[in-house]
Amino acid sequence: MKIARCTLLLLMLFLLLISCRRGESPSQGARKLNVVATLFPVYDFARIVGGDRVDVRLILPPGMEPHDFEPRPEEVMKLSKADLFIFTNRYMEPWAARILKGVDNRGLAVIDASAGVALIPAADEDEHEGHHETAEGHHHHEGMDPHIWLSIANAIRMVDTIREGLAQKDPAGSDYYRKNAEAYRLRLEELARNYREGLANCGNRTFLHGGHYAFGYLAKDYGLRYLSAYAISPNAEPTPGKLVTLVRQMKQYSLRYVFYEELLSPRVAETIARETGANLLKLHGIHNVTRQELNSGVSYLALMTENLKNLRTGMECK
């Protein structure tokens, strides 16, 4: 009788152990999902949500400006062996649909991280004074702003979409992905709260960016006036007339700081600073990171936190 009870107890403990382990990260040596991501934000989101169950690779080479990037054959080859392909949106990566047509991989699942996100126009002169979209920029981005990840609310939606895609491809890891996504969502909500509070009481509600037009979503979220030197794509240099306008606006809005872009030459921002006596601050668009940043494990959260710090300085927030 005692033996039977012990056997039953051991069986119950065994079943409990199995149920507890279900949805955990894979055991050592188990095959991970092979995930290919286009830009750094979706790479970072997939890496955090997927955890130990995924191996995420970035198509965009570190340090490369992503606008008008066209993948090389060796980068496209990554998709032939991948389980999932994650891209930001069709306006940011118009090449994504083209390369998928040439990939011979019937098991490849595709995640459009912009699903459920409300996009805004690339140029809205009423809201964003000083920004003049070029014809080339409209053609390339079809009039929509592709920088959706710079809204933290959008980032949360993107994380949920990536979680759903991972779970569909790997149902056994659904609970694992859900727990990771929920934990990360709390951190993103804290970041959004820090932005709301940190930008609530500023001496100025305007910031001028010597880079390309990337921060429309962020400006919209927090009721800021956003001025940029370049159009939605940084290919076309701002005209002398545009620079004169920006210098005038620096003085008009009493701006003491001008922001420069991480992957673009700061020459334009330096020119504006020189003409106005302003100081320079970096504002990271988080499209991509340098090799050093990637190797050091830099994250979306860390870069957005640094952006908030510099915005508070630039807009003289209390």
Salt bridges, closest charged atoms under 4 A:
GLU24 OE1 - ARG21 NH1 3.95
ASP44 OD1 - ARG47 NH2 2.32
ASP68 OD1 - HIS140 ND1 3.10
GLU70 OE2 - ARG98 NH2 2.63
GLU74 OE2 - ARG72 NE 3.55
GLU75 OE2 - ARG72 NH2 2.73
ASP83 OD2 - ARG31 NH2 2.90
GLU125 OE2 - HIS132 ND1 3.60
GLU127 OE1 - HIS128 NE2 3.98
GLU129 OE2 - ARG225 NE 3.21
GLU142 OE1 - ARG90 NH1 3.33
ASP145 OD1 - HIS147 ND1 2.72
ASP160 OD2 - ARG185 NH1 3.14
GLU164 OE2 - ARG157 NH2 3.51
GLU164 OE2 - ARG163 NH2 3.68
ASP170 OD2 - ARG53 NE 2.82
ASP175 OD1 - ARG178 NH2 3.68
GLU182 OE2 - ARG178 NH1 3.46
GLU189 OE2 - ARG185 NE 2.98
GLU237 OE2 - ARG267 NH2 3.22
GLU261 OE2 - HIS212 ND1 2.75
GLU262 OE2 - HIS284 ND1 3.60
GLU262 OE2 - HIS287 ND1 3.90
GLU293 OE2 - HIS284 NE2 3.77
GLU316 OE1 - ARG256 NH2 3.19
